[in-house]
Amino acid sequence: MGDKRTAVENLKKVTITIEAGTSPESMDITSEPADFEFIFGLGASGLTPFEYELANKQCNDEVILHVNPRDIPITFAHLDLPLFHQLPELDSIFLKIRIADVQPATSRELIRAMAKMTECGDGCCGNHS
């Protein structure tokens, strides 16, 4: 695990847990939190709206994000969170995101993340396997 005081910033490897619910108090869409790891700030178009919400947060910080599922491609851009493949059709959902870990990304991790982005382009929302 990374240093607990390390902030989320450009080119850090960020591990989050994410849950979805129908209200900020009720994470009733997902049965348990899902883990997701990504390199922060790697998108060719700059930070995604989602990344702006996480900027400068630290381990164990939580963010509640209110999202219209139709806006997921704009909000998350190139970040392919597996959770999105199982969301019910609702007008809005609440996502509870907890920063689980923040570490410097290795060169290998950066190259792997950039290669994955070029497979589908920077505007990809993960509608593929």
N, C-alpha and C positions, 0 to 999 in steps of 0.2 A: 504494500500500500504506500501511497505517496505521503508527503508531508501534509498533515491535516490543516496547515495554515496556507497552503499553496492555493492561489486564486485561479479561477478559470480565466484563461487568456489565450491569445493566439498561439497556435501550434502545440497546445497541450493536449495530451490524451485524457479525455474526460469519460468517466464511467458514471452512468446515472441509473437509477431505478425509476420506472415510470408506471403509473396506474391511471386508469380512466374511470370516470364516473359521470353520473347525471347531475351532480351538484358538487360544490367545493367540499362539502362535508361527507359525501357518500361516494366512495370509489367502488361502485356497484357494477361497473361494466366488466372490469377485469377481476379474475378470481384471486390473483396475487400479483405483486410487482414484477415487472419484467426488467431485466438488465439490458443496457445498451451502452456500447463504447464507440466513441468517435473522436476525430481530431478536430478541435475547435478552430474556427476561422480559416478553414481550408478552401471554402467555396470561391470560385473564380469571380463571382459577383459581390464578394464581401460577406459580411456576417448575415446570416438568415435572421428573420424576426425571432425565431426560437433562440438562436445563439445570443442575441441582444438581451434576452430575458435571463440568461445564465452568466453573462459577462461579470467578472469580478466576484462571483459567488465562491464559497469555499466548501470543503467537505461538510456534509450533513446539513447544509442549507437546503431549504425546500422552496419550490415555486409552484403556485397553482396557476395554470394557464387555461383560459376559456377559449375554445376553438370551435369554429364551424367546420365540420369535416370537409366541406367543399374547399376550404381555404388551406388545407394541409399542404398541397403542393407549393403554395406561396410561403407559408409559415416555416416549413421544414426544408424546402428546396431539395438539395442533393442527399439529405440525411434519410436513410431508409430504415425507419423504426419498424420492427416486425409487428408491433402492436397494431399498426394501421391496417394490416391485412385482415384483422378480425373485428373491426369496429362495426357495430350495428348502424343502420341508417337512421341518424338522428339529426335534428337541426343544430344542436350544439352539444359539446362534451367538455368536461373539465379534466385536465391532465394534472396529476400531482407528480412533480419531478423532484427527486432528491439527488443531490450530488454525492455520489458514493466514493469517488476517488479522482484525484487530479495528479497527473505525472507528466514529466517531459516526454514528448513522443520521440522514439528512436528514428533514425534515418530510414530504416526498413519499414516501420509503421507508416511514415509519411509517404513513401513511395507506393506502398500497397494501397493506401487510401486514395492517392491521386489516380492510380491505375483503375481502381473501382469506379471513380467518378467519370473517367473517360469512356468507360463501357456504355454509359447511357447519357452522358452530358451533364452539365452543371445544374440544369433545371429539373433533374429527375426526382420524382417523388417516391420511387421504390415500387412501382406497379409491375414488378417482374421478379423472377427468382434468381 
